[in-house]
Amino acid sequence: MEGYLSIQDEDPFILSQVQTFNDTVRSMNEIYCIDKSISGDDQTLQFCLRAWFDDKTNPYSDMTWYTSIPYPSSEVAPYNETCEVSFCDEDWLENDLNLFSEDTNAGCHAFYDYCRGYEPSRYQCKVFWGYCRTEQDSRNPGWKYPRENCRDTSISPTEDIVTCPMEWLNNTVNPYTDKREQNESCYNFWNYCRNELDEIYPEWEYPRPTCNDDNGIEIETCQIAWLDNETNPYDSTTNPECYEFWDFCRLELLTKHERYVWPLPAEPTVDDLLPGYCCLDIPTEDRTTKFWGYHVSKSILIV
């Protein structure tokens, strides 16, 4: 359960709207938002932005720039024909099929396509912002920005709760349910901590089962004496805690130290380092004598 203490409250606004661009069918759903006031260039916005947290309403909802686009006045076909529609209609952006016949109403047909193709990425910002806000509201109801940290004086009298506290392990249900409106941050954070715990440790137990020795003292580390055992010395029925801990220690040993040797070999001696040296107690003046080991001449080792 050590990892439980390090779980941090993540920023919940990393969402993406993945679309596939198709050159043959330019659907509005296949065009990304472009906002030069944010990116500074024509870079597409493919992820929800943290900056949008500051917006109470959709900053792209004003479509006057679009609905004020007039029907072109021209003596050149097809705009030399009259059209009953004087300005671009916002509803056209939601319909991929041209509502006007090219044969019987060429001017309106051309105007419809013209409006549909007029800065579609700008319109898509309105759609994308709405998508991001809907996702945020559904995933984190009651969210606030800037995010408020959880505060519970019964757990931490003076500091904000920014890591999952051990006290919450005692709860089977969210203790902030009845006072959610007053403490939305703790309610959401408790849910986050519990969801993370259940996902990472699906079989977690608290209080944590402990392996105790014959004197009732908790065994907190893998024991050297367990290296003598080739099989688990504990009974899985009568002592499941020690049985599982022994299995854990053995698995860690075999995984991280595949070539372990036990008992450890003795300290090396001079015979291990200089084999045959013990037999060279009679020096010789030449190197003709044949025996295993080093030759010694004038008390100097020579190979």
C-alpha positions as CSV (number, residue, x, y, z in Angstrom):
1,M,0.0,0.0,0.0
2,E,3.0,2.3,0.0
3,G,2.1,3.5,-3.5
4,Y,-1.2,4.7,-2.3
5,L,0.4,7.7,-0.5
6,S,1.9,9.0,-3.7
7,I,-1.2,9.3,-5.8
8,Q,-1.7,12.9,-6.9
9,D,-4.8,14.6,-8.0
10,E,-4.4,14.9,-11.8
11,D,-5.4,17.7,-14.0
12,P,-8.7,16.4,-15.4
13,F,-8.8,18.5,-18.6
14,I,-6.6,16.4,-21.0
15,L,-9.1,15.4,-23.6
16,S,-8.7,15.0,-27.3
17,Q,-11.1,15.0,-30.2
18,V,-9.5,12.7,-32.7
19,Q,-10.9,13.0,-36.3
20,T,-9.7,11.8,-39.6
21,F,-9.4,14.3,-42.4
22,N,-10.9,13.3,-45.7
23,D,-10.1,15.3,-48.8
24,T,-13.2,14.0,-50.7
25,V,-15.8,14.8,-48.0
26,R,-15.1,17.9,-46.1
27,S,-17.4,17.3,-43.2
28,M,-17.3,19.9,-40.3
29,N,-16.5,17.0,-38.0
30,E,-13.3,16.5,-39.9
31,I,-11.9,20.0,-39.5
32,Y,-10.0,21.1,-36.5
33,C,-10.4,24.4,-34.6
34,I,-7.9,27.2,-35.4
35,D,-7.7,30.2,-33.1
36,K,-4.8,32.4,-33.9
37,S,-5.3,34.4,-30.7
38,I,-4.2,31.2,-28.9
39,S,-1.8,29.5,-31.2
40,G,-0.4,32.6,-32.9
41,D,-0.5,30.9,-36.3
42,D,-2.5,28.3,-38.3
43,Q,-1.7,25.6,-35.8
44,T,-4.8,23.4,-35.2
45,L,-6.2,23.0,-31.7
46,Q,-6.7,19.2,-31.3
47,F,-6.8,19.2,-27.5
48,C,-9.1,20.9,-25.0
49,L,-7.3,23.9,-23.6
50,R,-6.7,24.8,-20.0
51,A,-7.2,28.4,-20.9
52,W,-10.9,27.6,-21.6
53,F,-11.4,26.9,-17.9
54,D,-11.6,30.7,-17.5
55,D,-14.6,30.9,-19.8
56,K,-18.1,30.9,-18.2
57,T,-19.7,30.7,-21.6
58,N,-18.6,29.7,-25.1
59,P,-16.3,32.5,-26.4
60,Y,-17.0,31.3,-29.9
61,S,-20.8,31.4,-29.7
62,D,-21.2,34.8,-31.4
63,M,-21.7,33.8,-35.1
64,T,-22.3,37.4,-36.3
65,W,-19.1,37.2,-38.4
66,Y,-20.8,34.3,-40.3
67,T,-24.4,35.3,-40.5
68,S,-23.4,38.8,-41.8
69,I,-21.7,37.4,-44.9
70,P,-23.9,38.7,-47.8
71,Y,-24.9,37.1,-51.0
72,P,-22.3,38.2,-53.6
73,S,-23.4,40.9,-55.9
74,S,-22.0,40.1,-59.3
75,E,-22.9,40.1,-63.0
76,V,-21.0,36.8,-63.5
77,A,-22.9,33.5,-63.2
78,P,-24.1,32.0,-61.0
79,Y,-24.3,35.1,-58.7
80,N,-26.0,37.1,-61.4
81,E,-29.1,35.1,-60.5
82,T,-31.2,36.1,-57.6
83,C,-31.4,34.1,-54.3
84,E,-34.1,34.2,-51.7
85,V,-31.4,34.0,-49.0
86,S,-29.4,37.2,-48.4
87,F,-26.9,36.1,-45.8
88,C,-25.2,32.8,-44.8
89,D,-27.4,30.7,-42.6
90,E,-25.8,29.1,-39.5
91,D,-27.9,26.0,-39.9
92,W,-26.1,25.2,-43.2
93,L,-23.0,24.4,-41.2
94,E,-24.8,21.4,-39.7
95,N,-25.8,19.9,-43.1
96,D,-23.3,18.4,-45.4
97,L,-25.8,18.2,-48.3
98,N,-26.5,21.3,-50.4
99,L,-30.1,22.3,-49.9
100,F,-30.4,23.9,-53.3
101,S,-30.5,22.4,-56.8
102,E,-27.7,23.5,-59.1
103,D,-30.0,23.2,-62.1
104,T,-32.9,25.2,-60.8
105,N,-31.3,27.5,-58.3
106,A,-27.6,27.9,-59.2
107,G,-27.1,31.1,-57.3
108,C,-28.3,29.7,-54.0
109,H,-26.5,26.5,-54.7
110,A,-23.2,28.3,-55.1
111,F,-23.8,30.6,-52.2
112,Y,-24.5,27.6,-49.9
113,D,-21.1,26.0,-50.8
114,Y,-19.4,29.4,-50.4
115,C,-20.8,29.9,-46.9
116,R,-19.9,26.3,-45.9
117,G,-16.3,26.9,-47.0
118,Y,-15.9,30.2,-45.3
119,E,-13.5,29.8,-42.4
120,P,-14.8,26.4,-41.3
121,S,-12.0,26.1,-38.7
122,R,-13.3,29.2,-37.0
123,Y,-16.8,27.7,-36.6
124,Q,-15.3,24.4,-35.4
125,C,-13.9,26.2,-32.4
126,K,-17.4,26.8,-31.2
127,V,-18.2,23.1,-31.6
128,F,-15.0,21.9,-30.0
129,W,-15.3,24.3,-27.0
130,G,-18.8,22.9,-26.4
131,Y,-17.6,19.4,-26.7
132,C,-14.8,20.0,-24.2
133,R,-17.1,21.7,-21.7
134,T,-19.7,18.9,-21.9
135,E,-17.0,16.3,-21.3
136,Q,-15.6,18.3,-18.3
137,D,-19.1,18.7,-16.8
138,S,-19.9,15.0,-17.1
139,R,-16.6,13.7,-15.8
140,N,-16.2,16.2,-13.0
141,P,-19.6,17.5,-11.9
142,G,-19.3,20.6,-9.7
143,W,-15.7,21.3,-10.9
144,K,-14.1,24.6,-10.1
145,Y,-11.2,26.5,-11.6
146,P,-8.7,27.3,-10.3
147,R,-9.0,23.9,-8.7
148,E,-9.6,23.9,-5.0
149,N,-7.6,21.5,-2.9
150,C,-9.4,19.2,-0.5
151,R,-9.6,20.6,3.1
152,D,-10.6,18.4,6.0
153,T,-9.4,19.6,9.4
154,S,-10.2,16.2,11.0
155,I,-7.4,14.8,8.8
156,S,-5.1,17.7,8.3
157,P,-5.8,20.7,10.7
158,T,-3.8,23.3,8.8
159,E,-2.6,21.9,5.4
160,D,-4.6,21.1,2.3
161,I,-4.9,17.4,1.4
162,V,-3.0,17.0,-1.8
163,T,-2.2,13.2,-1.5
164,C,-4.6,10.4,-0.8
165,P,-4.6,10.1,3.1
166,M,-4.4,6.8,4.8
167,E,-7.5,7.7,6.8
168,W,-9.7,7.2,3.7
169,L,-8.7,3.5,3.6
170,N,-11.1,3.0,6.5
171,N,-14.1,4.2,4.4
172,T,-16.2,1.8,2.4
173,V,-18.2,4.7,0.9
174,N,-17.4,8.3,0.2
175,P,-17.7,10.1,3.6
176,Y,-18.4,13.4,1.9
177,T,-21.5,12.3,0.1
178,D,-23.9,14.0,2.5
179,K,-22.0,17.3,2.5
180,R,-20.9,17.3,-1.1
181,E,-22.2,20.8,-1.8
182,Q,-20.1,22.2,1.0
183,N,-17.0,20.1,0.2
184,E,-17.1,19.2,-3.5
185,S,-13.2,19.1,-3.7
186,C,-12.9,16.4,-1.1
187,Y,-15.8,14.4,-2.5
188,N,-14.2,14.4,-6.0
189,F,-10.7,13.7,-4.6
190,W,-11.9,10.8,-2.5
191,N,-13.5,9.2,-5.5
192,Y,-10.4,9.7,-7.5
193,C,-8.2,8.1,-4.9
194,R,-10.5,5.2,-4.5
195,N,-10.8,4.6,-8.2
196,E,-7.0,4.7,-8.6
197,L,-6.6,2.3,-5.7
198,D,-9.1,-0.2,-7.1
199,E,-7.5,-0.1,-10.5
200,I,-3.9,-0.4,-9.3
201,Y,-4.5,-2.8,-6.4
202,P,-7.8,-4.6,-7.3
203,E,-7.4,-7.0,-4.3
204,W,-6.3,-4.5,-1.7
205,E,-7.1,-5.0,1.9
206,Y,-6.9,-2.6,4.8
207,P,-5.7,-3.0,7.5
208,R,-2.9,-4.7,5.6
209,P,-2.5,-8.4,6.5
210,T,0.9,-8.9,8.2
211,C,3.2,-11.9,8.5
212,N,4.3,-12.4,12.1
213,D,7.1,-14.6,13.6
214,D,6.6,-17.1,16.5
215,N,6.8,-14.2,19.0
216,G,4.0,-12.3,17.2
217,I,6.4,-9.6,15.8
218,E,5.7,-8.5,12.3
219,I,8.1,-9.6,9.6
220,E,8.6,-6.5,7.5
221,T,11.4,-7.6,5.2
222,C,12.4,-10.8,3.3
223,Q,14.3,-13.1,5.7
224,I,17.8,-14.5,5.0
225,A,16.7,-17.8,6.6
226,W,14.1,-18.2,3.8
227,L,17.0,-18.7,1.3
228,D,17.4,-22.2,2.8
229,N,13.9,-23.1,1.6
230,E,13.4,-24.4,-1.9
231,T,9.6,-24.6,-1.3
232,N,7.3,-22.4,0.7
233,P,7.5,-23.4,4.4
234,Y,4.2,-21.8,5.3
235,D,0.7,-23.2,5.0
236,S,-1.5,-21.2,2.6
237,T,-4.6,-22.1,4.7
238,T,-3.4,-21.5,8.3
239,N,-0.9,-18.7,7.6
240,P,-1.8,-17.1,4.3
241,E,0.0,-13.8,5.1
242,C,3.4,-15.4,5.5
243,Y,2.7,-17.8,2.7
244,E,2.1,-14.9,0.3
245,F,5.0,-12.9,1.6
246,W,7.4,-15.8,1.2
247,D,6.2,-16.2,-2.4
248,F,6.6,-12.5,-3.0
249,C,10.2,-12.6,-1.7
250,R,11.1,-15.6,-3.8
251,L,9.6,-14.1,-6.9
252,E,11.6,-10.9,-6.4
253,L,14.8,-12.9,-5.8
254,L,14.4,-15.0,-9.0
255,T,13.3,-12.0,-11.1
256,K,16.0,-9.5,-10.0
257,H,18.9,-12.0,-9.2
258,E,18.5,-14.9,-11.6
259,R,22.1,-16.2,-10.9
260,Y,21.9,-16.0,-7.2
261,V,24.0,-18.6,-5.2
262,W,23.2,-19.8,-1.7
263,P,25.0,-20.4,0.5
264,L,27.5,-17.7,-0.5
265,P,30.9,-19.1,-1.6
266,A,33.8,-18.8,0.9
267,E,36.3,-15.9,0.6
268,P,39.0,-16.6,-2.0
269,T,42.4,-17.8,-0.8
270,V,45.9,-17.5,-2.3
271,D,45.4,-20.9,-3.9
272,D,42.4,-19.6,-5.8
273,L,44.3,-16.6,-7.0
274,L,47.7,-18.3,-7.7
275,P,47.0,-22.0,-8.3
276,G,50.1,-24.1,-7.8
277,Y,51.9,-21.4,-5.8
278,C,51.9,-23.6,-2.7
279,C,54.0,-26.2,-4.5
280,L,56.9,-23.9,-5.5
281,D,58.9,-24.1,-2.3
282,I,62.1,-25.2,-4.1
283,P,63.4,-22.5,-6.5
284,T,65.0,-23.5,-9.8
285,E,67.5,-21.7,-11.9
286,D,66.1,-22.8,-15.3
287,R,62.7,-23.2,-16.8
288,T,63.1,-26.8,-18.0
289,T,61.4,-28.4,-15.1
290,K,57.9,-29.3,-16.0
291,F,55.2,-29.0,-13.4
292,W,51.8,-27.3,-13.1
293,G,52.0,-23.7,-11.8
294,Y,54.4,-20.8,-11.9
295,H,58.2,-21.0,-12.2
296,V,60.3,-19.2,-9.6
297,S,63.7,-17.8,-10.3
298,K,65.6,-15.8,-7.7
299,S,62.5,-15.3,-5.6
300,I,60.8,-13.6,-8.5
301,L,57.6,-15.0,-10.0
302,I,57.9,-15.5,-13.7
303,V,55.3,-16.9,-16.1
